[in-house]
Amino acid sequence: MFLSVFEMFKVGIGPSSSHTMGPMVAAARFLERVRAADYTAHGLRGSLHGSLAFTGVGHATDRAVILGLAGFRPETYDAAAAEAALAEIRETGQVAPDGIGPFAFDPGRDLVFDYDRALPGHANGMILMATDAQGDVILQETYYSVGGGFVLTEDELSRGKDTDDGPPVPYPFKTAAEMLAMAEASGLSVAQMKRANELSRAPRAALDDGLARIWTVMTDCIDRGLEGDGTLPGGLSVRRRARGIHAALLAERGTNLAPPHTINDWMSVYAMAVNEENAAGGQVVTAPTNGAAGVVPATIRYWLDHVPGATRSRVPEFLLTAAAIGGLVKYNASISGAEAGCQAEVGSASAMAAAGLAAVMGGTPAQIENAAEIALEHHLGMTCDPVKGLVQVPCIERNGLGAIKAVSAASLALRGDGTHLVPLDACIETMRQVGADMSEKYKETALGGLAVNVPNC
């Protein structure tokens, strides 16, 4: 099993990896099919199903699909160009991606929110179609946005998990037990094994440059969030809070009046800064999703800014360790809130962050596995119930608490020798089972929980 660190950490845009980035990627993939077709398409259409329909407006899913069909991609997204393109599409009733088209496409008519028909493969389903001059469908594909910006066609999903066609990797662990056994046999750390796997697929310079870019985008996002002000879009009138909290924390420095637990506020404010940027549609890194994008960078920033001996040169070790744990969760359970609730998003992110922190603080592979298990275990059962379908309440604060749990989990694990009762594999399987049993109301549909109990929403 191989999932690259750059699949777990992808540069993209807010507010949602599964509901914004994924649909944009799916639309871009469909354009490539249209380009390769032997016949000429005249128009494009689409339908959104399941969670993509129920919370699509709040997650800007419609906007993402429209822009994807116009040729935009998350990794190269330009906000000003996107606004200009949307205005032109609404005026002309056409999309005109570079080198192909234009195609007839009226957003109000040709993109349907289908609330009645869920697709069988995943809660986040969408169908894209190309039509001829008479409006008859000549090409159709079903896509599933399975979390973290990952997109699979119906055929790819049906073929299952083992679809990696690349060369074999030296440490192909599919479970935490295999990871620990390989670490013991090789004498390598989790990050060293993950690095070796990455280098079997890409040059060293590409890996190092890519990891450096991931952290640069993460920390820049924190900085923008700490400076941002005003009200977040979407209609809830949620004001940004990170800037004010950060200013208060800075003012308290050196006064000897702040209680020790104030360190929790530092962890929270870094995470909230990221998720306020995400809610505003800014550039973020999936970690492993947009909805949980604040946990890993907040934990790294906490370590760098507040822990003696921390150095930026070890951030790649953190990211590689975190990606190894995230890959285990994705392969054996889910990182999708629409599939397994927020335990799959913030819970997974907290496990990844706990593992990464334990690694850079000198933890053994067993302590790293223990840290991840503690963090994930104490998110089990967490629902995904965004108010008004927006990635704001409770998502922004929830990332702060996820970072706090990650730090606590790493600290507890480092106090022991790695021996513990509940294996990470058992915890991941439990999360999968809980997600399967969870009512659809609590899986990113905004049909239950806080989403229906907060007044005036």
C-alpha positions as CSV (number, residue, x, y, z in Angstrom):
1,M,0.0,0.0,0.0
2,F,1.4,3.4,-1.0
3,L,-0.2,6.8,-0.5
4,S,2.3,9.6,-1.2
5,V,2.8,12.3,1.4
6,F,1.7,14.7,-1.4
7,E,-1.6,12.9,-1.6
8,M,-2.3,13.3,2.1
9,F,-1.0,16.9,2.0
10,K,-2.3,18.7,-1.1
11,V,-2.3,22.4,-1.7
12,G,-5.8,23.6,-2.5
13,I,-8.6,26.0,-1.7
14,G,-11.3,26.2,0.9
15,P,-13.8,25.5,2.2
16,S,-13.9,21.7,1.7
17,S,-11.5,19.1,0.2
18,S,-14.4,16.7,-0.5
19,H,-17.0,19.2,-1.4
20,T,-14.9,21.9,-3.1
21,M,-11.6,20.5,-4.2
22,G,-12.8,17.1,-5.2
23,P,-15.7,18.3,-7.4
24,M,-13.3,20.7,-9.1
25,V,-10.9,17.9,-9.7
26,A,-13.7,15.6,-11.0
27,A,-14.8,18.3,-13.4
28,A,-11.2,18.8,-14.7
29,R,-10.9,15.0,-15.2
30,F,-14.2,15.0,-17.1
31,L,-12.9,17.7,-19.4
32,E,-9.9,15.5,-20.3
33,R,-12.4,12.8,-21.3
34,V,-14.2,15.3,-23.5
35,R,-10.9,16.4,-25.1
36,A,-10.1,12.7,-25.9
37,A,-13.5,11.8,-27.3
38,D,-13.9,11.1,-31.0
39,Y,-17.0,13.3,-31.3
40,T,-17.6,16.9,-30.6
41,A,-19.6,17.9,-27.6
42,H,-21.9,20.9,-27.7
43,G,-23.0,21.3,-24.0
44,L,-22.1,20.1,-20.5
45,R,-24.4,19.1,-17.6
46,G,-24.1,17.7,-14.1
47,S,-25.9,16.5,-11.0
48,L,-24.9,16.5,-7.4
49,H,-26.0,13.7,-5.0
50,G,-26.0,12.8,-1.4
51,S,-23.9,15.0,0.8
52,L,-22.7,17.0,-2.2
53,A,-26.4,18.0,-2.7
54,F,-27.4,18.6,0.9
55,T,-24.4,20.8,1.9
56,G,-23.2,21.7,-1.6
57,V,-24.2,25.4,-1.4
58,G,-22.5,25.9,1.9
59,H,-19.4,24.2,0.7
60,A,-19.4,26.0,-2.7
61,T,-19.7,22.7,-4.5
62,D,-21.7,24.3,-7.4
63,R,-19.1,27.0,-7.8
64,A,-16.3,24.4,-7.8
65,V,-17.9,22.3,-10.5
66,I,-18.6,25.3,-12.7
67,L,-15.0,26.5,-12.4
68,G,-13.7,22.9,-12.9
69,L,-15.6,22.7,-16.2
70,A,-14.1,26.1,-17.1
71,G,-10.6,24.6,-16.7
72,F,-9.7,25.6,-13.2
73,R,-7.7,23.3,-10.8
74,P,-7.2,23.6,-7.0
75,E,-3.4,23.6,-7.1
76,T,-3.2,26.5,-9.5
77,Y,-6.4,28.4,-8.4
78,D,-6.4,32.1,-9.0
79,A,-9.2,33.9,-7.1
80,A,-9.4,37.0,-9.3
81,A,-9.5,34.9,-12.5
82,A,-12.2,32.7,-11.0
83,E,-14.4,35.6,-10.2
84,A,-14.0,36.9,-13.8
85,A,-14.8,33.5,-15.2
86,L,-17.9,33.0,-13.1
87,A,-19.3,36.4,-14.2
88,E,-18.7,35.6,-17.8
89,I,-20.3,32.1,-17.5
90,R,-23.4,33.6,-16.0
91,E,-23.6,36.2,-18.7
92,T,-22.9,34.0,-21.7
93,G,-24.3,30.6,-20.6
94,Q,-21.1,29.0,-21.7
95,V,-17.9,27.6,-20.3
96,A,-14.7,28.0,-22.4
97,P,-11.8,26.0,-21.0
98,D,-8.5,26.6,-22.8
99,G,-8.1,24.7,-26.0
100,I,-11.6,23.2,-26.1
101,G,-15.1,24.4,-26.4
102,P,-16.9,26.6,-25.8
103,F,-19.7,24.5,-24.4
104,A,-23.3,25.5,-23.6
105,F,-23.6,25.5,-19.8
106,D,-26.2,27.5,-17.8
107,P,-25.4,27.0,-14.1
108,G,-29.0,27.5,-13.0
109,R,-30.3,24.9,-15.4
110,D,-27.4,22.5,-16.1
111,L,-26.2,21.8,-12.6
112,V,-28.8,20.0,-10.6
113,F,-28.8,19.4,-6.8
114,D,-30.5,16.0,-6.6
115,Y,-31.7,15.6,-3.0
116,D,-33.7,12.5,-3.7
117,R,-31.3,10.1,-5.3
118,A,-28.1,9.0,-3.5
119,L,-25.5,7.2,-5.6
120,P,-24.5,3.7,-4.4
121,G,-20.7,4.1,-4.2
122,H,-20.2,6.9,-1.7
123,A,-22.1,9.7,0.0
124,N,-20.3,12.3,-2.1
125,G,-21.5,11.4,-5.6
126,M,-21.8,13.4,-8.9
127,I,-22.6,12.7,-12.5
128,L,-21.1,14.8,-15.3
129,M,-22.4,14.6,-18.9
130,A,-21.6,16.0,-22.3
131,T,-24.4,16.5,-24.8
132,D,-24.7,17.0,-28.5
133,A,-26.4,19.9,-30.3
134,Q,-29.9,18.3,-29.7
135,G,-29.2,18.0,-25.9
136,D,-28.8,14.2,-26.0
137,V,-26.1,12.8,-23.7
138,I,-23.1,11.4,-25.6
139,L,-20.7,11.0,-22.7
140,Q,-21.3,10.4,-19.0
141,E,-19.2,9.6,-16.0
142,T,-19.9,9.1,-12.3
143,Y,-17.4,10.5,-9.9
144,Y,-17.1,10.1,-6.1
145,S,-15.2,12.6,-4.0
146,V,-14.0,10.2,-1.2
147,G,-12.4,12.7,1.1
148,G,-9.2,14.8,1.2
149,G,-9.6,15.8,-2.4
150,F,-9.3,12.2,-3.6
151,V,-11.6,11.5,-6.6
152,L,-12.5,8.1,-8.0
153,T,-14.7,7.2,-11.0
154,E,-17.4,4.6,-10.5
155,D,-15.1,2.0,-12.1
156,E,-12.1,3.0,-10.0
157,L,-14.1,2.7,-6.8
158,S,-15.5,-0.7,-7.8
159,R,-11.9,-2.0,-8.2
160,G,-11.2,-1.4,-4.6
161,K,-8.2,-0.3,-2.6
162,D,-5.3,-2.1,-4.3
163,T,-5.1,0.0,-7.4
164,D,-1.6,1.3,-7.1
165,D,0.2,0.6,-10.4
166,G,3.5,2.1,-9.5
167,P,6.8,0.2,-8.7
168,P,7.0,-1.7,-5.4
169,V,8.0,0.3,-2.4
170,P,10.6,-1.0,0.2
171,Y,8.2,-0.8,3.2
172,P,4.7,-1.5,1.9
173,F,2.9,-1.5,5.3
174,K,-0.9,-1.6,5.2
175,T,-1.4,-1.7,8.9
176,A,0.2,-0.2,12.0
177,A,1.2,-3.7,13.1
178,E,3.1,-4.2,9.8
179,M,4.6,-0.7,10.2
180,L,6.0,-1.6,13.7
181,A,7.3,-4.9,12.5
182,M,9.1,-3.4,9.5
183,A,10.5,-0.6,11.8
184,E,11.9,-3.2,14.2
185,A,13.3,-5.4,11.5
186,S,15.0,-2.5,9.6
187,G,16.0,-0.3,12.6
188,L,14.4,2.7,10.8
189,S,12.0,5.2,12.1
190,V,8.5,5.7,10.7
191,A,9.7,8.8,8.8
192,Q,12.7,7.0,7.4
193,M,10.6,4.2,6.0
194,K,8.1,6.7,4.6
195,R,11.0,8.6,3.0
196,A,12.4,5.5,1.5
197,N,9.0,4.7,0.0
198,E,8.6,8.2,-1.4
199,L,12.1,8.0,-3.0
200,S,11.2,4.8,-4.8
201,R,8.7,6.9,-6.8
202,A,10.3,10.4,-7.0
203,P,13.7,12.1,-7.0
204,R,15.1,13.3,-3.7
205,A,15.1,17.0,-4.8
206,A,11.4,16.7,-5.7
207,L,10.6,15.2,-2.3
208,D,12.5,17.8,-0.3
209,D,11.2,20.7,-2.3
210,G,7.7,19.4,-2.1
211,L,7.8,19.0,1.7
212,A,9.3,22.5,2.0
213,R,6.5,23.9,0.0
214,I,3.8,22.1,2.0
215,W,5.1,23.6,5.2
216,T,5.5,27.1,3.6
217,V,1.9,27.0,2.5
218,M,0.8,25.8,5.9
219,T,2.6,28.4,8.0
220,D,1.7,31.2,5.5
221,C,-1.9,30.2,6.0
222,I,-1.5,30.5,9.7
223,D,0.0,34.0,9.3
224,R,-2.8,35.2,7.0
225,G,-5.4,33.8,9.4
226,L,-3.8,35.6,12.4
227,E,-4.0,38.9,10.4
228,G,-7.4,38.4,8.9
229,D,-10.5,40.3,10.2
230,G,-14.1,40.7,9.4
231,T,-17.1,38.3,8.9
232,L,-16.8,34.9,7.2
233,P,-19.0,34.4,4.1
234,G,-22.1,32.2,4.0
235,G,-24.7,33.9,6.0
236,L,-24.0,32.8,9.6
237,S,-22.3,36.1,10.3
238,V,-19.4,34.3,12.1
239,R,-16.7,36.8,12.9
240,R,-13.0,35.9,12.6
241,R,-11.6,35.5,16.1
242,A,-8.0,34.4,15.6
243,R,-6.6,37.9,15.1
244,G,-8.1,39.1,18.4
245,I,-7.1,36.1,20.4
246,H,-3.5,36.3,19.0
247,A,-3.2,39.9,19.9
248,A,-4.4,39.2,23.5
249,L,-1.9,36.4,23.8
250,L,0.9,38.6,22.6
251,A,0.0,41.3,25.1
252,E,0.1,38.8,28.0
253,R,3.6,37.6,27.1
254,G,6.2,38.5,29.8
255,T,3.6,39.7,32.3
256,N,3.8,36.5,34.5
257,L,0.1,36.8,34.9
258,A,-1.0,34.2,32.3
259,P,-2.0,30.8,33.8
260,P,-0.2,27.7,32.4
261,H,-3.2,26.5,30.5
262,T,-2.9,29.5,28.3
263,I,-0.7,27.4,26.1
264,N,-3.9,25.7,24.9
265,D,-5.0,29.0,23.5
266,W,-1.8,29.2,21.4
267,M,-2.5,25.8,20.0
268,S,-6.1,26.7,19.3
269,V,-5.4,30.1,17.7
270,Y,-3.0,28.6,15.2
271,A,-5.6,26.0,14.2
272,M,-8.4,28.5,14.1
273,A,-6.4,30.9,11.9
274,V,-6.1,28.1,9.3
275,N,-9.7,27.2,9.4
276,E,-10.9,30.7,9.2
277,E,-8.8,31.1,6.1
278,N,-10.4,27.8,4.8
279,A,-13.9,29.0,5.5
280,A,-13.1,32.2,3.6
281,G,-12.1,30.1,0.5
282,G,-8.3,30.8,0.9
283,Q,-5.4,28.6,0.1
284,V,-4.9,25.7,2.5
285,V,-3.3,22.3,2.6
286,T,-5.4,19.2,3.1
287,A,-4.2,17.6,6.3
288,P,-5.8,15.2,5.5
289,T,-8.9,17.3,4.6
290,N,-9.8,20.9,4.4
291,G,-12.3,20.6,7.3
292,A,-9.4,19.3,9.5
293,A,-6.7,21.5,7.8
294,G,-5.7,23.3,11.0
295,V,-4.7,20.5,13.3
296,V,-1.4,19.4,11.8
297,P,0.0,22.9,11.0
298,A,-1.1,24.2,14.4
299,T,0.7,21.4,16.2
300,I,3.9,22.0,14.1
301,R,3.7,25.7,14.8
302,Y,3.2,25.1,18.5
303,W,6.3,22.8,18.5
304,L,8.4,25.3,16.6
305,D,7.3,28.4,18.6
306,H,7.0,27.0,22.1
307,V,9.0,23.8,22.6
308,P,12.7,24.2,23.4
309,G,15.0,22.6,20.8
310,A,12.5,22.6,18.0
311,T,14.0,23.3,14.6
312,R,12.4,23.8,11.2
313,S,14.9,21.2,9.7
314,R,12.8,18.4,11.3
315,V,9.5,19.5,9.9
316,P,9.8,17.0,7.0
317,E,10.2,14.3,9.6
318,F,6.9,15.4,11.2
319,L,5.1,15.5,7.9
320,L,6.4,12.1,6.7
321,T,5.4,10.5,10.0
322,A,1.9,12.1,9.9
323,A,1.4,11.1,6.3
324,A,2.2,7.5,7.2
325,I,-0.5,7.4,9.9
326,G,-3.0,9.2,7.6
327,G,-2.4,6.7,4.9
328,L,-3.2,3.8,7.3
329,V,-6.5,5.5,8.4
330,K,-7.5,6.3,4.8
331,Y,-6.7,2.8,3.6
332,N,-8.4,0.9,6.4
333,A,-11.2,3.2,7.3
334,S,-12.0,6.7,5.9
335,I,-10.9,10.4,6.1
336,S,-14.3,11.5,4.8
337,G,-16.8,13.3,7.1
338,A,-19.6,12.4,4.7
339,E,-18.7,8.7,5.0
340,A,-17.7,8.4,8.7
341,G,-18.4,11.7,10.5
342,C,-15.9,14.1,11.9
343,Q,-14.0,11.3,13.7
344,A,-12.7,10.6,10.2
345,E,-11.5,14.2,9.6
346,V,-10.5,15.9,12.8
347,G,-9.9,12.6,14.5
348,S,-7.6,11.4,11.7
349,A,-5.8,14.8,11.7
350,S,-5.3,14.7,15.4
351,A,-3.8,11.2,15.2
352,M,-1.5,12.3,12.4
353,A,-0.4,15.4,14.4
354,A,0.2,13.4,17.6
355,A,2.3,10.9,15.7
356,G,4.3,13.7,14.0
357,L,4.9,15.5,17.3
358,A,6.0,12.3,19.1
359,A,8.4,11.6,16.3
360,V,10.2,15.0,16.4
361,M,10.3,14.8,20.2
362,G,12.3,11.6,20.0
363,G,9.6,9.0,20.2
364,T,10.2,5.4,19.1
365,P,7.9,3.8,16.5
366,A,5.9,2.2,19.3
367,Q,5.5,5.5,21.1
368,I,4.5,7.1,17.8
369,E,1.8,4.4,17.1
370,N,0.6,4.9,20.7
371,A,0.3,8.6,20.3
372,A,-1.8,8.2,17.1
373,E,-4.0,5.7,18.9
374,I,-4.7,7.9,21.9
375,A,-5.6,10.9,19.7
376,L,-7.9,8.9,17.4
377,E,-9.5,6.9,20.2
378,H,-10.7,10.1,21.9
379,H,-12.5,11.3,18.7
380,L,-14.4,8.1,18.2
381,G,-18.1,8.8,17.5
382,M,-17.6,12.5,16.6
383,T,-20.4,13.7,14.3
384,C,-20.1,16.0,11.3
385,D,-23.0,18.4,11.7
386,P,-21.9,21.7,10.1
387,V,-24.4,24.5,10.8
388,K,-26.0,25.7,7.6
389,G,-23.7,23.3,5.8
390,L,-20.7,25.7,6.2
391,V,-17.2,24.6,7.3
392,Q,-17.4,27.1,10.2
393,V,-19.5,25.9,13.2
394,P,-18.3,23.7,14.9
395,C,-15.4,23.1,12.5
396,I,-13.2,26.0,13.3
397,E,-13.0,25.5,17.1
398,R,-13.0,21.8,16.7
399,N,-9.6,22.0,14.9
400,G,-8.2,23.9,17.9
401,L,-9.4,21.1,20.3
402,G,-8.0,18.5,17.8
403,A,-4.5,20.1,18.1
404,I,-4.8,20.2,21.9
405,K,-5.7,16.5,21.9
406,A,-2.8,15.8,19.6
407,V,-0.3,17.4,21.9
408,S,-1.7,15.7,24.9
409,A,-1.7,12.3,23.2
410,A,1.9,12.7,22.1
411,S,2.9,13.8,25.6
412,L,1.2,10.8,27.2
413,A,2.7,8.4,24.8
414,L,6.2,9.8,25.4
415,R,5.7,9.2,29.1
416,G,5.5,5.5,28.5
417,D,7.5,2.9,26.6
418,G,5.0,2.4,23.8
419,T,3.3,-0.6,25.5
420,H,-0.5,-0.1,25.6
421,L,-3.7,-2.0,25.5
422,V,-5.6,-0.8,22.4
423,P,-3.6,-1.1,19.1
424,L,-3.9,1.6,16.5
425,D,-5.3,-0.9,14.1
426,A,-8.1,-1.8,16.4
427,C,-8.9,1.9,16.9
428,I,-9.0,2.5,13.1
429,E,-11.3,-0.5,12.6
430,T,-13.5,0.8,15.4
431,M,-13.7,4.2,13.7
432,R,-14.7,2.5,10.5
433,Q,-17.5,0.5,12.2
434,V,-18.8,3.5,14.1
435,G,-18.9,5.5,10.8
436,A,-20.8,2.7,9.1
437,D,-23.3,2.6,12.0
438,M,-23.7,6.4,12.3
439,S,-26.9,7.9,11.1
440,E,-26.6,9.8,7.8
441,K,-28.0,12.8,9.7
442,Y,-24.6,13.2,11.3
443,K,-22.4,12.7,8.3
444,E,-22.0,16.1,6.6
445,T,-25.6,16.4,5.5
446,A,-26.5,19.2,7.9
447,L,-29.7,17.3,8.7
448,G,-29.0,16.6,12.4
449,G,-27.0,17.7,15.5
450,L,-26.0,21.3,15.8
451,A,-27.1,21.9,12.2
452,V,-30.8,21.7,13.2
453,N,-30.5,22.8,16.8
454,V,-28.9,26.2,16.4
455,P,-31.7,28.7,16.0
456,N,-32.1,31.1,13.1
457,C,-30.0,28.9,10.8
